[in-house]
Amino acid sequence: MGLQAVEAGLLLQFLESFSMVDLFDTVPGGRVDLNGAVIWPRQLDRDAQLTMLEDLRAVANAAPFKQYKTPGGHKMSVRMTAAGDVGWVTDRAGYRYSPRHKDGGDWPDIPTSILKVWRLVSGVERDPDSCLVNFYGEGAKMNLHQDKDEADHQWPVVSISLGDPGLFRVGGDARSDRTKSRWLMSGDVAVLAGDARLAFHGIDRIKFGESDLLPNGGRINVTLRVAQ
Protein backbone atom coordinates (compact mmCIF):
# COMPACT_ATOMS: atom_id res chain seq x y z
CA MET A 1 0.00 0.00 0.00
CA GLY A 2 1.41 3.41 -0.98
CA LEU A 3 2.09 6.23 1.46
CA GLN A 4 -0.81 8.31 0.12
CA ALA A 5 -3.23 5.41 0.61
CA VAL A 6 -2.01 4.91 4.19
CA GLU A 7 -2.43 8.62 4.95
CA ALA A 8 -5.91 8.61 3.41
CA GLY A 9 -6.86 5.58 5.50
CA LEU A 10 -5.63 7.20 8.71
CA LEU A 11 -7.54 10.39 7.89
CA LEU A 12 -10.72 8.39 7.29
CA GLN A 13 -10.29 6.58 10.63
CA PHE A 14 -9.79 9.94 12.34
CA LEU A 15 -12.93 11.44 10.84
CA GLU A 16 -15.03 8.34 11.56
CA SER A 17 -14.04 8.53 15.23
CA PHE A 18 -16.00 11.80 15.60
CA SER A 19 -19.74 12.36 15.62
CA MET A 20 -21.20 15.49 14.02
CA VAL A 21 -21.34 17.06 17.46
CA ASP A 22 -17.65 16.26 17.98
CA LEU A 23 -16.76 17.94 14.70
CA PHE A 24 -18.60 21.01 15.93
CA ASP A 25 -15.96 21.27 18.68
CA THR A 26 -13.81 23.20 16.24
CA VAL A 27 -15.74 26.38 17.04
CA PRO A 28 -13.80 28.91 19.16
CA GLY A 29 -13.60 27.73 22.72
CA GLY A 30 -14.65 24.16 21.91
CA ARG A 31 -17.18 22.28 23.99
CA VAL A 32 -17.18 22.13 27.80
CA ASP A 33 -18.80 19.41 29.93
CA LEU A 34 -20.10 20.65 33.27
CA ASN A 35 -21.60 17.74 35.22
CA GLY A 36 -23.23 16.53 32.00
CA ALA A 37 -24.39 19.96 30.85
CA VAL A 38 -22.77 20.87 27.53
CA ILE A 39 -21.52 24.44 27.19
CA TRP A 40 -20.46 26.04 23.92
CA PRO A 41 -18.35 29.10 24.87
CA ARG A 42 -18.59 32.22 22.70
CA GLN A 43 -21.06 30.58 20.34
CA LEU A 44 -22.55 33.96 19.37
CA ASP A 45 -20.36 36.80 18.17
CA ARG A 46 -21.04 40.43 19.03
CA ASP A 47 -23.19 41.11 15.95
CA ALA A 48 -25.32 38.01 16.58
CA GLN A 49 -25.81 39.06 20.20
CA LEU A 50 -26.90 42.56 19.20
CA THR A 51 -29.34 41.16 16.65
CA MET A 52 -30.82 38.84 19.26
CA LEU A 53 -31.03 41.67 21.78
CA GLU A 54 -33.01 43.77 19.31
CA ASP A 55 -35.37 40.84 18.71
CA LEU A 56 -35.82 40.46 22.47
CA ARG A 57 -36.78 44.12 22.79
CA ALA A 58 -39.66 43.40 20.42
CA VAL A 59 -40.65 40.40 22.56
CA ALA A 60 -40.62 42.54 25.71
CA ASN A 61 -42.71 45.23 24.02
CA ALA A 62 -45.38 42.65 23.21
CA ALA A 63 -45.16 40.85 26.57
CA PRO A 64 -43.51 43.09 29.21
CA PHE A 65 -41.13 41.69 31.80
CA LYS A 66 -42.80 40.73 35.08
CA GLN A 67 -41.41 39.97 38.51
CA TYR A 68 -43.34 36.86 39.55
CA LYS A 69 -44.09 35.48 42.97
CA THR A 70 -43.71 31.80 43.82
CA PRO A 71 -46.70 29.79 45.13
CA GLY A 72 -45.37 30.50 48.62
CA GLY A 73 -45.51 34.24 48.04
CA HIS A 74 -41.75 34.82 47.59
CA LYS A 75 -40.89 37.46 44.99
CA MET A 76 -38.35 36.18 42.46
CA SER A 77 -35.26 38.33 41.97
CA VAL A 78 -35.32 37.94 38.17
CA ARG A 79 -37.82 39.53 35.83
CA MET A 80 -39.37 37.28 33.21
CA THR A 81 -41.16 37.23 29.88
CA ALA A 82 -41.51 34.64 27.12
CA ALA A 83 -42.22 33.89 23.47
CA GLY A 84 -43.78 30.95 21.66
CA ASP A 85 -47.01 29.00 22.01
CA VAL A 86 -46.75 29.02 25.80
CA GLY A 87 -44.76 30.85 28.45
CA TRP A 88 -43.84 29.86 31.99
CA VAL A 89 -45.61 31.70 34.80
CA THR A 90 -45.89 31.35 38.54
CA ASP A 91 -48.21 32.72 41.23
CA ARG A 92 -50.14 31.36 44.19
CA ALA A 93 -51.88 28.95 41.81
CA GLY A 94 -48.57 27.21 41.10
CA TYR A 95 -45.87 26.82 38.46
CA ARG A 96 -47.19 26.21 34.96
CA TYR A 97 -47.08 26.97 31.26
CA SER A 98 -49.74 29.34 29.99
CA PRO A 99 -50.79 30.34 26.45
CA ARG A 100 -51.28 33.94 27.64
CA HIS A 101 -49.11 36.36 29.54
CA LYS A 102 -50.16 38.22 32.67
CA ASP A 103 -51.55 41.17 30.70
CA GLY A 104 -53.92 38.81 28.90
CA GLY A 105 -52.39 38.66 25.44
CA ASP A 106 -50.79 35.85 23.46
CA TRP A 107 -47.04 35.44 23.69
CA PRO A 108 -45.14 36.76 20.65
CA ASP A 109 -43.48 34.36 18.23
CA ILE A 110 -40.00 33.05 18.98
CA PRO A 111 -37.53 35.18 16.98
CA THR A 112 -35.68 33.48 14.14
CA SER A 113 -32.32 34.56 15.57
CA ILE A 114 -33.07 32.45 18.65
CA LEU A 115 -34.50 29.48 16.77
CA LYS A 116 -31.27 29.27 14.76
CA VAL A 117 -29.32 28.51 17.93
CA TRP A 118 -31.71 25.70 18.89
CA ARG A 119 -31.43 24.15 15.44
CA LEU A 120 -27.65 24.31 15.61
CA VAL A 121 -27.01 22.74 19.02
CA SER A 122 -30.14 20.86 20.20
CA GLY A 123 -29.58 17.71 18.15
CA VAL A 124 -33.32 17.29 17.52
CA GLU A 125 -35.53 18.13 14.54
CA ARG A 126 -38.51 19.40 16.51
CA ASP A 127 -38.55 23.14 17.18
CA PRO A 128 -39.25 24.51 20.68
CA ASP A 129 -42.70 25.82 21.55
CA SER A 130 -41.55 27.99 24.45
CA CYS A 131 -38.78 30.55 24.89
CA LEU A 132 -38.33 31.88 28.41
CA VAL A 133 -36.47 35.15 28.90
CA ASN A 134 -35.04 36.01 32.32
CA PHE A 135 -33.45 39.36 33.16
CA TYR A 136 -30.93 39.44 36.00
CA GLY A 137 -30.37 42.87 37.48
CA GLU A 138 -27.84 43.69 40.18
CA GLY A 139 -28.08 41.11 42.98
CA ALA A 140 -30.43 38.78 41.09
CA LYS A 141 -29.94 35.02 41.15
CA MET A 142 -31.74 31.76 40.42
CA ASN A 143 -31.75 29.07 43.09
CA LEU A 144 -31.04 25.43 42.27
CA HIS A 145 -34.04 23.91 40.51
CA GLN A 146 -35.06 21.33 37.93
CA ASP A 147 -36.80 22.11 34.64
CA LYS A 148 -39.59 19.57 35.04
CA ASP A 149 -42.83 21.40 34.23
CA GLU A 150 -42.61 20.20 30.63
CA ALA A 151 -44.83 17.36 29.41
CA ASP A 152 -41.97 15.22 28.06
CA HIS A 153 -38.42 15.40 29.38
CA GLN A 154 -36.85 13.69 26.38
CA TRP A 155 -36.45 17.08 24.70
CA PRO A 156 -33.38 19.19 25.54
CA VAL A 157 -33.25 22.61 27.16
CA VAL A 158 -31.06 25.15 25.35
CA SER A 159 -29.90 28.28 27.18
CA ILE A 160 -28.32 31.42 25.71
CA SER A 161 -26.43 33.97 27.82
CA LEU A 162 -26.36 37.68 26.97
CA GLY A 163 -24.75 40.50 28.93
CA ASP A 164 -23.03 40.21 32.29
CA PRO A 165 -21.35 36.93 33.34
CA GLY A 166 -23.45 34.55 35.44
CA LEU A 167 -22.07 31.85 37.75
CA PHE A 168 -23.81 28.69 36.49
CA ARG A 169 -24.01 25.79 38.93
CA VAL A 170 -25.01 22.26 37.87
CA GLY A 171 -25.61 19.20 40.04
CA GLY A 172 -27.35 15.88 39.54
CA ASP A 173 -30.89 14.54 39.74
CA ALA A 174 -30.97 15.06 43.51
CA ARG A 175 -30.62 18.45 45.18
CA SER A 176 -27.94 16.99 47.48
CA ASP A 177 -25.71 15.84 44.60
CA ARG A 178 -22.30 17.40 44.19
CA THR A 179 -22.29 20.50 41.98
CA LYS A 180 -19.83 22.12 39.61
CA SER A 181 -19.77 25.77 38.58
CA ARG A 182 -18.60 27.87 35.64
CA TRP A 183 -19.01 31.49 34.64
CA LEU A 184 -21.26 31.82 31.60
CA MET A 185 -20.16 34.70 29.41
CA SER A 186 -22.13 36.73 26.89
CA GLY A 187 -22.63 34.60 23.78
CA ASP A 188 -22.24 31.25 25.58
CA VAL A 189 -24.80 28.52 24.92
CA ALA A 190 -25.60 25.68 27.35
CA VAL A 191 -27.56 22.48 26.71
CA LEU A 192 -29.23 20.20 29.27
CA ALA A 193 -30.07 16.90 27.60
CA GLY A 194 -29.94 13.16 28.14
CA ASP A 195 -28.84 12.19 31.65
CA ALA A 196 -28.41 15.88 32.51
CA ARG A 197 -31.88 16.94 31.36
CA LEU A 198 -33.30 16.95 34.91
CA ALA A 199 -30.12 18.07 36.64
CA PHE A 200 -30.50 20.67 39.37
CA HIS A 201 -29.01 23.94 38.17
CA GLY A 202 -29.05 27.64 38.93
CA ILE A 203 -27.27 30.99 38.75
CA ASP A 204 -25.56 31.89 42.03
CA ARG A 205 -24.75 35.48 41.09
CA ILE A 206 -23.78 37.77 38.24
CA LYS A 207 -20.89 40.17 37.74
CA PHE A 208 -23.08 43.22 37.34
CA GLY A 209 -21.82 45.84 34.92
CA GLU A 210 -18.92 43.80 33.53
CA SER A 211 -20.41 43.53 30.03
CA ASP A 212 -21.37 46.54 27.90
CA LEU A 213 -23.89 44.61 25.78
CA LEU A 214 -26.84 45.86 27.83
CA PRO A 215 -26.58 49.66 28.17
CA ASN A 216 -27.53 49.67 31.85
CA GLY A 217 -25.89 46.38 32.81
CA GLY A 218 -27.45 43.07 33.73
CA ARG A 219 -27.77 39.61 32.25
CA ILE A 220 -30.39 38.08 29.97
CA ASN A 221 -30.86 34.33 29.85
CA VAL A 222 -32.88 32.91 26.95
CA THR A 223 -34.09 29.35 27.49
CA LEU A 224 -35.64 27.25 24.74
CA ARG A 225 -37.66 24.13 25.43
CA VAL A 226 -40.46 21.86 24.23
CA ALA A 227 -43.12 22.43 26.86
CA GLN A 228 -46.17 20.64 25.43
LINGI-V246089 format. One record per residue. N is the residue number from 1. RES is the residue in one letter. SS is DSSP state (A for helix, B for strand, O for the rest). OMEGA is omega in whole degrees, 0 to 359 (none if undefined). Layout:
N|RES|SS|OMEGA  N|RES|SS|OMEGA
This chain:
1|M|O|181  2|G|O|181  3|L|A|181  4|Q|A|179  5|A|A|178  6|V|A|180  7|E|A|179  8|A|A|179  9|G|A|178  10|L|A|179  11|L|A|179  12|L|A|178  13|Q|A|180  14|F|A|181  15|L|A|181  16|E|A|181  17|S|O|182  18|F|O|169  19|S|O|177  20|M|A|179  21|V|A|179  22|D|A|180  23|L|A|180  24|F|A|180  25|D|A|181  26|T|A|176  27|V|O|180  28|P|O|179  29|G|O|179  30|G|O|182  31|R|B|182  32|V|B|175  33|D|B|179  34|L|B|182  35|N|O|180  36|G|O|174  37|A|B|180  38|V|B|181  39|I|B|175  40|W|B|181  41|P|O|174  42|R|O|181  43|Q|O|180  44|L|O|176  45|D|O|186  46|R|A|181  47|D|A|179  48|A|A|178  49|Q|A|180  50|L|A|176  51|T|A|179  52|M|A|180  53|L|A|178  54|E|A|177  55|D|A|180  56|L|A|175  57|R|A|178  58|A|A|177  59|V|A|182  60|A|A|176  61|N|A|180  62|A|A|180  63|A|O|187  64|P|O|176  65|F|O|177  66|K|B|174  67|Q|O|187  68|Y|O|171  69|K|B|177  70|T|O|177  71|P|O|179  72|G|O|177  73|G|O|180  74|H|O|179  75|K|B|179  76|M|O|182  77|S|O|177  78|V|O|171  79|R|B|191  80|M|B|166  81|T|B|184  82|A|B|174  83|A|B|180  84|G|B|180  85|D|O|180  86|V|O|175  87|G|B|181  88|W|B|178  89|V|B|176  90|T|B|175  91|D|B|182  92|R|O|178  93|A|O|177  94|G|B|176  95|Y|B|182  96|R|B|170  97|Y|B|183  98|S|B|177  99|P|O|181  100|R|B|178  101|H|O|189  102|K|O|177  103|D|O|174  104|G|O|181  105|G|O|174  106|D|B|174  107|W|O|176  108|P|B|178  109|D|O|175  110|I|O|181  111|P|O|180  112|T|A|180  113|S|A|180  114|I|A|178  115|L|A|180  116|K|A|180  117|V|A|177  118|W|A|183  119|R|A|181  120|L|A|190  121|V|A|188  122|S|O|182  123|G|O|179  124|V|O|182  125|E|O|182  126|R|O|177  127|D|O|177  128|P|O|175  129|D|O|179  130|S|B|178  131|C|B|180  132|L|B|182  133|V|B|180  134|N|B|175  135|F|B|178  136|Y|B|172  137|G|O|180  138|E|O|179  139|G|O|181  140|A|O|178  141|K|O|176  142|M|B|182  143|N|B|177  144|L|B|181  145|H|B|173  146|Q|O|172  147|D|O|186  148|K|O|178  149|D|O|179  150|E|O|184  151|A|O|185  152|D|O|185  153|H|O|177  154|Q|O|183  155|W|O|183  156|P|O|170  157|V|B|181  158|V|B|186  159|S|B|181  160|I|B|180  161|S|B|177  162|L|B|176  163|G|B|186  164|D|O|177  165|P|O|176  166|G|B|181  167|L|B|185  168|F|B|180  169|R|B|182  170|V|B|177  171|G|O|179  172|G|O|182  173|D|O|178  174|A|O|182  175|R|O|183  176|S|O|181  177|D|O|179  178|R|O|182  179|T|O|172  180|K|B|184  181|S|B|177  182|R|B|175  183|W|B|174  184|L|B|182  185|M|O|179  186|S|O|183  187|G|O|176  188|D|O|177  189|V|B|179  190|A|B|180  191|V|B|171  192|L|B|183  193|A|O|178  194|G|A|181  195|D|A|181  196|A|A|185  197|R|O|182  198|L|O|179  199|A|O|172  200|F|O|181  201|H|B|180  202|G|B|176  203|I|B|183  204|D|B|180  205|R|B|175  206|I|B|172  207|K|O|188  208|F|O|176  209|G|O|182  210|E|O|179  211|S|O|177  212|D|O|181  213|L|O|176  214|L|O|187  215|P|O|183  216|N|O|180  217|G|O|180  218|G|O|182  219|R|B|173  220|I|B|174  221|N|B|179  222|V|B|184  223|T|B|180  224|L|B|181  225|R|B|171  226|V|O|187  227|A|O|187  228|Q|O|none
